[in-house]
């Protein structure tokens, strides 16, 4: 049996299904659908040179890679390659082929520093270190059983209104501005400049996993101040893509208020399990998520390698 690596064909349904299925098996804590796979590759900014590779064995997709250039960073030469292989199809060389192909493509685009997320499991970490990567920061995946108890809904304080992202359908720019402000302090290895509204509309606002009805926005005196962004996969799974507050509104519990409202909306809509992620050093947010009832279910490590 021979493993080959090739580009995903976004116009071929079987490719999108195989890519999404592999990602769900390898990384069950993140939501993925065929539609989200196609959207991501067809709506990425052209300067990102975003690519989705598949490792195929006898016509079956057994591994995936997502590669990109950090075009929106003020520091040139940075890129990423996240590689996942089906847990029941390891030791076939798929991961090595995907990594080699990713490195060759990114190096040709001028990438000299490569970042990759790796599941914190002995075989995965050994693979990264054999290939010259060194570990940096890490992050947790957390899971919440939505069929259990949730903290009771709280009435917003005076001057605060809880709305949904759907309420901003006619003009989502205020949500973009809040996203940019809240994201500015998010832990990251790559500094980015969050300024391209049109790119945000295409990549984020129109993303097929985004559930605007379950995304809660805390509005203070008419201005979006905090939000909890909800992803759903068309089934019973719900994920928090981002929870944050604009700097001038922090310390008032608005993000917690928004997330609690979003979780209640999700349960009422029939979602039965919720997922989120936190940097391992983000103790305040980890504590908040544990207050909601989330439990740590997995951990990823960010690895970096110099190319060339």
C-alpha positions in Angstrom: 0.0 0.0 0.0 1.4 3.4 -1.1 0.8 6.7 0.6 0.8 9.8 -1.6 0.4 13.5 -0.7 -1.6 15.9 -2.8 -3.7 19.1 -2.6 -7.3 19.0 -1.4 -9.7 19.4 -4.3 -12.3 21.7 -2.9 -14.7 21.0 -5.7 -14.7 17.3 -4.9 -17.2 16.4 -2.2 -15.3 13.2 -1.2 -12.2 15.2 -0.5 -13.9 17.6 1.8 -15.6 14.7 3.6 -12.4 12.8 3.9 -10.5 15.8 5.2 -13.2 16.6 7.8 -13.6 13.0 8.9 -9.8 12.7 9.4 -9.7 15.9 11.4 -12.6 14.8 13.6 -10.9 11.4 14.4 -7.5 13.0 15.1 -8.8 16.1 16.9 -12.3 15.4 18.2 -12.3 18.5 20.4 -12.5 20.8 17.4 -15.5 21.2 15.1 -15.2 20.4 11.4 -17.6 19.8 8.5 -17.0 19.4 4.8 -18.5 22.8 4.3 -16.1 24.4 6.8 -13.1 22.7 5.1 -14.1 24.1 1.7 -14.9 27.5 3.1 -11.5 27.8 4.8 -9.5 27.0 1.7 -11.6 29.1 -0.7 -11.9 32.2 1.4 -8.4 32.5 2.8 -6.5 35.8 2.1 -4.4 35.3 -1.1 -1.3 36.5 0.7 -1.6 33.7 3.2 -1.0 31.1 0.5 -3.2 28.9 2.5 -3.2 25.3 1.5 -4.8 22.0 2.6 -3.0 18.8 1.8 -4.2 15.3 2.1 -2.3 12.0 2.6 -4.1 9.3 0.7 -3.6 5.6 0.9 -5.3 3.5 -1.8 -7.9 6.2 -2.4 -8.6 6.8 1.3 -7.7 10.1 3.0 -5.7 9.2 6.2 -3.9 12.4 7.0 -4.3 16.2 6.6 -2.2 19.3 6.7 -3.1 23.0 6.8 -0.3 25.3 5.8 -0.1 29.1 5.6 2.1 32.2 5.6 1.6 34.7 8.4 1.0 37.5 5.9 -0.6 39.8 8.5 2.3 39.8 10.9 4.8 42.7 10.9 7.6 40.1 11.2 8.2 38.5 7.8 9.1 34.8 7.2 6.7 33.1 9.6 4.4 30.3 8.7 2.5 27.4 10.1 1.8 23.7 9.3 -0.7 21.7 11.4 -0.6 18.0 10.6 -3.0 15.3 11.8 -3.2 11.6 10.9 -6.0 9.3 11.7 -5.2 7.4 14.9 -6.0 4.1 13.2 -3.7 4.9 10.2 -0.4 5.8 11.9 3.0 4.4 11.1 2.4 4.5 7.4 4.7 7.5 6.7 1.7 9.9 6.1 2.9 12.4 8.7 6.4 12.5 7.4 5.3 13.0 3.8 2.9 15.8 4.8 5.5 17.6 6.8 8.1 17.4 4.1 5.7 18.7 1.5 4.6 21.5 3.8 8.1 22.5 4.6 9.1 22.6 0.9 6.2 24.7 -0.1 6.5 27.2 2.7 10.3 27.5 2.3 9.7 28.3 -1.4 7.4 31.2 -0.2 10.1 32.6 2.0 9.1 31.1 5.4 12.1 30.7 7.7 10.3 30.0 11.0 7.7 27.3 11.1 5.1 26.8 13.9 3.0 23.7 14.4 0.5 22.5 17.0 1.2 19.0 18.2 -1.0 16.8 20.5 0.7 16.3 23.9 1.1 12.6 23.5 4.5 10.8 23.5 4.5 9.6 19.9 3.3 13.0 18.6 5.9 14.9 20.5 8.7 12.5 19.6 7.8 12.9 15.9 8.1 16.7 16.2 11.4 16.6 18.0 12.9 14.0 15.6 12.1 16.5 12.8 14.0 19.4 14.5 11.1 21.2 16.3 11.4 22.6 19.8 8.5 23.0 22.2 7.2 26.4 23.3 3.8 27.2 24.9 0.9 24.9 25.3 -2.9 24.9 25.4 -5.8 22.9 26.8 -8.9 21.6 25.2 -11.9 21.5 27.5 -15.3 19.8 27.3 -18.6 20.5 29.0 -21.6 18.1 29.1 -24.5 20.4 28.2 -27.0 17.9 29.4 -25.9 18.6 33.0 -26.4 21.7 35.1 -25.3 25.1 34.1 -24.9 28.2 36.3 -28.2 30.0 36.3 -28.7 32.8 33.8 -27.9 36.3 35.3 -29.7 39.5 34.6 -27.3 42.0 32.9 -26.4 45.0 35.0 -27.8 48.5 34.3 -26.7 49.8 30.9 -25.8 46.3 29.6 -27.9 44.5 27.0 -27.3 40.9 25.8 -27.9 40.6 22.1 -26.9 38.0 19.5 -24.6 38.3 16.5 -27.6 37.8 14.3 -28.8 41.3 15.5 -25.8 42.8 13.7 -26.5 41.1 10.3 -27.2 44.4 8.5 -23.9 45.9 9.8 -21.4 43.6 11.4 -18.6 46.1 11.6 -19.1 46.8 15.3 -18.6 43.0 15.9 -15.4 43.2 13.8 -14.1 46.1 15.9 -14.8 44.2 19.1 -13.2 41.1 17.7 -10.1 43.0 16.8 -9.9 44.7 20.2 -10.5 41.5 22.2 -8.0 39.5 20.1 -5.2 42.0 20.6 -4.3 40.4 24.0 -4.8 36.8 23.0 -1.7 34.6 23.6 0.1 34.0 20.3 3.5 33.1 18.9 2.9 35.3 15.9 2.0 39.0 16.2 -0.7 40.0 13.8 -2.3 43.2 12.6 -6.1 42.8 12.8 -7.2 45.5 10.4 -8.7 43.9 7.2 -12.5 44.2 7.5 -13.3 42.6 4.1 -11.0 39.6 4.9 -12.8 39.2 8.3 -16.2 39.2 6.6 -15.1 36.5 4.2 -13.1 34.3 6.6 -15.0 34.8 9.9 -18.4 36.4 9.6 -19.4 34.1 6.7 -17.8 31.0 8.2 -20.2 28.0 7.9 -19.6 26.9 11.5 -20.4 30.4 13.0 -23.8 30.3 14.7 -24.9 33.9 14.9 -28.1 33.0 16.9 -26.0 31.4 19.6 -23.2 34.0 19.7 -23.9 36.4 22.5 -22.8 40.0 22.5 -22.8 42.2 25.6 -23.6 45.7 24.5 -22.9 48.7 26.8 -24.6 52.0 26.0 -25.1 50.8 22.4 -21.5 49.6 21.9 -20.5 45.9 21.7 -18.2 45.4 24.7 -17.8 41.6 25.1 -18.8 38.5 23.3 -18.8 34.7 23.2 -18.6 33.4 19.7 -20.4 30.1 19.0 -19.6 27.5 16.4 -21.9 24.5 15.7 -21.6 21.7 13.3 -25.2 21.1 12.4 -25.5 18.4 15.0 -25.3 18.4 18.8 -21.8 19.8 19.1 -21.0 23.4 20.1 -17.7 25.1 20.3 -16.6 28.5 21.7 -14.4 30.0 19.0 -13.6 33.2 21.0 -14.7 34.8 24.3 -13.3 38.3 25.0 -13.8 41.8 26.2 -12.6 45.1 24.8 -9.9 46.5 27.2 -11.9 49.4 28.5 -14.8 47.2 29.6 -12.7 44.5 31.4 -13.2 43.7 35.1 -17.0 43.9 35.0 -17.7 40.2 34.3 -19.1 40.9 30.8 -17.4 38.0 29.0 -18.6 35.5 31.7 -22.1 36.9 31.4 -22.0 36.6 27.6 -20.6 33.0 27.6 -23.2 31.9 30.2 -26.0 33.3 28.0 -24.5 31.6 24.9 -24.3 28.2 26.7 -27.9 28.4 27.8 -28.9 29.3 24.2 -26.9 26.3 22.9 -28.6 23.9 25.3 -32.0 25.2 24.4 -31.1 24.7 20.7 -30.4 21.0 21.4 -26.6 21.0 21.7 -25.4 18.3 24.1 -21.6 18.9 24.4 -19.5 22.0 24.3 -15.8 22.5 23.6 -13.4 25.4 24.2 -9.7 25.9 24.5 -7.3 27.9 26.7 -3.6 28.7 26.8 -2.2 26.7 29.8 -1.0 30.0 31.3 -4.4 31.7 31.1 -5.4 30.8 34.7 -8.3 33.3 35.0 -10.1 32.0 31.9 -9.4 28.4 32.9 -11.0 29.1 36.3 -14.0 30.6 34.6 -14.5 27.6 32.4 -14.2 25.3 35.3 -16.9 27.4 37.0 -19.1 26.6 34.1 -18.3 22.9 34.5 -15.7 22.4 31.7 -13.1 19.7 32.3 -9.7 19.5 30.6 -9.8 16.7 28.0 -6.6 17.1 26.0 -3.5 19.3 25.6 -1.6 20.6 22.6 2.0 21.9 22.5 3.2 24.6 20.1 6.4 23.6 18.4 8.7 25.8 16.3 11.5 25.1 13.8 13.9 27.2 11.9 13.8 26.4 8.1 16.8 26.6 5.8 
